[in-house]
Amino acid sequence: AETCKAAVQQFVNKLDAEVVKSLIFDNGAEFSALSEVTGTNLYFAHPYTPSERGSNEQLNGLLREFIPKGQSITSFSDDHIKQATAALNQRPRKLFGYKSANEFMAEQLLA
């Protein structure tokens, strides 16, 4: 929980509050200390309601292209994870007006 809290706080601190307006998490034990994170609005989804975490569920589905369901992420090399991350962040998304996540984030940071 403390590791997760530190990582989320570092992420929020790195980006402007206008970029990271809110974050949604499930109720896993690893997120139990997140109420201490400052600088953005944090929300916790209700149990068994994936519709409250739509973009997370969508990204999980895309990630299955690179890491099949049921396989531990620890069985993949750091290079494989980096390649998967890069591929997903370069893919155009309807949510971002058919820009990639990288393009969208760059625009937000320049605005």
C-alpha positions as semicolon CSV with decimal commas, in nm:
position;residue;x (nm);y (nm);z (nm)
1;A;0,000;0,000;0,000
2;E;0,281;0,242;0,085
3;T;0,464;0,167;-0,241
4;C;0,145;0,224;-0,439
5;K;0,072;0,547;-0,251
6;A;0,424;0,679;-0,320
7;A;0,399;0,593;-0,691
8;V;0,057;0,760;-0,729
9;Q;0,171;1,070;-0,538
10;Q;0,482;1,094;-0,757
11;F;0,263;1,068;-1,070
12;V;0,023;1,336;-0,945
13;N;0,310;1,566;-0,842
14;K;0,478;1,532;-1,181
15;L;0,170;1,643;-1,375
16;D;-0,045;1,953;-1,345
17;A;-0,381;1,922;-1,164
18;E;-0,550;2,024;-1,488
19;V;-0,407;1,712;-1,653
20;V;-0,479;1,466;-1,370
21;K;-0,824;1,576;-1,261
22;S;-0,919;1,246;-1,098
23;L;-0,811;0,886;-1,058
24;I;-1,031;0,582;-0,995
25;F;-0,916;0,268;-0,817
26;D;-1,073;-0,055;-0,706
27;N;-1,076;-0,161;-0,342
28;G;-0,766;-0,380;-0,341
29;A;-0,543;-0,379;-0,034
30;E;-0,265;-0,221;-0,242
31;F;-0,479;0,094;-0,270
32;S;-0,570;0,124;0,099
33;A;-0,330;0,414;0,169
34;L;-0,437;0,626;-0,130
35;S;-0,667;0,843;0,078
36;E;-0,344;1,019;0,184
37;V;-0,256;1,125;-0,174
38;T;-0,300;1,497;-0,237
39;G;-0,331;1,711;-0,549
40;T;-0,617;1,537;-0,730
41;N;-0,955;1,378;-0,668
42;L;-0,945;1,007;-0,589
43;Y;-1,241;0,776;-0,621
44;F;-1,288;0,411;-0,536
45;A;-1,514;0,196;-0,749
46;H;-1,777;-0,022;-0,590
47;P;-1,698;-0,395;-0,578
48;Y;-1,809;-0,599;-0,879
49;T;-1,886;-0,292;-1,092
50;P;-1,637;-0,286;-1,379
51;S;-1,854;-0,021;-1,548
52;E;-1,718;0,229;-1,294
53;R;-1,367;0,162;-1,426
54;G;-1,440;0,164;-1,798
55;S;-1,108;0,292;-1,928
56;N;-0,924;0,054;-1,695
57;E;-1,121;-0,244;-1,824
58;Q;-1,065;-0,131;-2,183
59;L;-0,690;-0,104;-2,128
60;N;-0,682;-0,445;-1,957
61;G;-0,838;-0,591;-2,270
62;L;-0,577;-0,426;-2,491
63;L;-0,299;-0,546;-2,262
64;R;-0,415;-0,906;-2,314
65;E;-0,265;-0,880;-2,662
66;F;0,077;-0,879;-2,497
67;I;0,016;-1,060;-2,167
68;P;-0,245;-1,336;-2,194
69;K;-0,498;-1,370;-1,913
70;G;-0,383;-1,611;-1,646
71;Q;-0,013;-1,548;-1,700
72;S;0,182;-1,357;-1,439
73;I;0,334;-1,031;-1,552
74;T;0,650;-1,140;-1,371
75;S;0,707;-1,409;-1,635
76;F;0,771;-1,136;-1,895
77;S;1,093;-0,940;-1,938
78;D;1,119;-0,570;-1,868
79;D;1,183;-0,519;-2,241
80;H;0,859;-0,699;-2,328
81;I;0,664;-0,481;-2,082
82;K;0,827;-0,165;-2,220
83;Q;0,744;-0,267;-2,578
84;A;0,383;-0,342;-2,483
85;T;0,353;-0,008;-2,304
86;A;0,502;0,180;-2,598
87;A;0,272;0,003;-2,846
88;L;-0,039;0,080;-2,642
89;N;0,061;0,442;-2,583
90;Q;0,117;0,493;-2,958
91;R;-0,217;0,340;-3,062
92;P;-0,484;0,592;-3,172
93;R;-0,789;0,596;-2,944
94;K;-1,139;0,718;-3,006
95;L;-1,143;0,866;-2,653
96;F;-0,864;1,105;-2,754
97;G;-1,011;1,203;-3,091
98;Y;-0,809;0,930;-3,262
99;K;-0,483;1,062;-3,125
100;S;-0,251;0,831;-2,936
101;A;-0,218;0,858;-2,559
102;N;0,133;0,996;-2,614
103;E;0,003;1,267;-2,850
104;F;-0,286;1,355;-2,623
105;M;-0,066;1,379;-2,312
106;A;0,190;1,594;-2,497
107;E;-0,086;1,835;-2,599
108;Q;-0,217;1,851;-2,242
109;L;0,127;1,925;-2,104
110;L;0,183;2,206;-2,356
111;A;-0,158;2,367;-2,296
